Amino acid sequence: MLEAKSFPRLSHCIEVRLTRRGIETIETGAFDGLGKVMQLMLSDNRLTEVQRGMWRGLRSLRTLSLKNNRIEVLHPGAFGPLKTLNHLDLRENRLTEIRADMWKGLKYLNILWLNENSIATLDPGAFSPLHRLRELQLEDNEVEDISRATWEGLDLLETLQLRNNAIDCLEIATFVDLKKLKKLDLTKNKLEDLELGVLRGLTRLEKLMLHENGIQTIQDRTFKDLRRLDTLKLSNNNLTEINRETFTGLTSLQSLSVDNNGISRVQDGSFRLLSSLEKLDLDFNRIDHIPRDFLGGLASLSFFSVFANQVSGISPGAFVSVPELRMLRLGGNQLSHINNDTWLGLDSLESLSLGHNPHLTLLRRDSLVGLQNLSRLYLTNCSLEGIEEGVFRMMQNLTTLDLSENHLTHVTQDMFQGLTSLKYLALDWNQISRVEQGSLAGLPPSCEIQLANNNLTTVKESMFVDAEGRPRHPKRYD
């Protein structure tokens, strides 16, 4: 218990920490004389309720932490005396409902954290006295229903965190009055459908998190009001297709994640209006082909990933509309061959991942045409049995080449011709039993070479000597 006038000699103190003290009750007047205190930390105690009289004397308080107590009850006007309070932390307590009378008097509150309670009910106007609130955290609760009335009075709110609740439906115009909202997190709820109008009015929203729901359908033009949105996460849902109008209105979008769904169909032109998009993640879906117009309109795209899909073919010129692409991930698919026109338009590409394509058995001489600026190439865990001479002849900028976990049996003399900047070469976990004389001598002396777990019985000096007898001194040989 904190008794009245517990701090008679701390009149000039501006911060008080009373964490882990086993405090169960606070008497009226316990903080008398602490008129200059701006921060009070009461986390990790045993308080079960909050009453108005507990805070008498704290006329300058800005931050109050009641995290990890056992609070079940907030009496009406419980924080009324704290006229200057800016930040209130009520995380990890036992609250089950939120009413407007709990916040009476908190005219200057900017930040309210209610994470990890057991809140199931938010009354209409539950936060209406908090006219200056900018951040509201409700993560890890049991909220099922929200409506337009829930957010009454929150005209200045910028961040709304609703992650990991039980919300299964959004009414039309649920957030329409949150004119200043910039970030909305609805991750790990139970949403199944997004209807036209549920996001109406969110014209200043910048980040929208909808991953780990059960979303099956998104009506066309659902995002049409979100013209300032720069990040949209739709990962780990149950989407099966993307239509031309799915992302209408997202002209400022920079990052789009739709990985871990069941998408098998993407209509031509689905991304055509996303002119600002820089990152597109479609990993772990069921896309089986990348047609020419798949990425049409994405002139700013720098990262594109379709790892672990079912891609077996790429149309000629599929990447001509993404001249700024820097990183391309095509691993974990069903590619069996690469044509000489596959990489058209990728003059700026720096990193290409083709690993885990089990039907890729041969790199032909023209398989990498157009990738002269590539610096990293990953071909690990395919089924490569052969690499034709001259494949890398124009790849003077390549620094990393990973050919590990394939079926290569020998290294020929001109296999790595042209790799004058290579720093790392992985050939481990193949079936290599022969390395021809001079086949590694053309690599830079600083290049690290991995040859572990092959079928080599001896290591000969000739492996590192060119045709004219000049030795190469590798940085490392495993």
Buried (B, 14 or more C-beta within 10 A) or exposed (E): EBEEEBBEEBEEBEEBEBEEEEBEBBBBBBBBBBBBBBBBBBBBBEBBBBBBBBBBBBBBBBBBBBBBBEBBEBBEBBBBBBBBBBBBBBBBBEBEBBBBBBBBBBEBBBBBBBBBBEBBBBBEBBBBBBBBBBBBBBBBBEBBEBEBBBBBBBEBBBBBBBBBBEBBBBBEBBBBBBBBBBBBBBBBBEBBBBBBBBBBBBEBBBBBBBBBBEBBBBBEBBBBBBBBBBBBBBBBBBBBBBBBBBBBBBBBBBBBBBBBBEBBEBBEBBBBBBBBBBBBBBBBBBBBBBBBBBBBBBBBBBBBBBBBBBBBBBBEBBBBBBBBBBBBBBBBBBBBBBBBBBBBBBEEBBBBBBBBBEEBBBBBBBBBBBBBBBBBBBBBBBBBBBBBEBBBBBBEBBBBBBBBBBEBBBBBBBBBBBBBBBBBBBBBBBEBEBBBBBBBBBBBEEBBBBBBBBEBEEEEEBBBBBEEEEEBEBEEBE
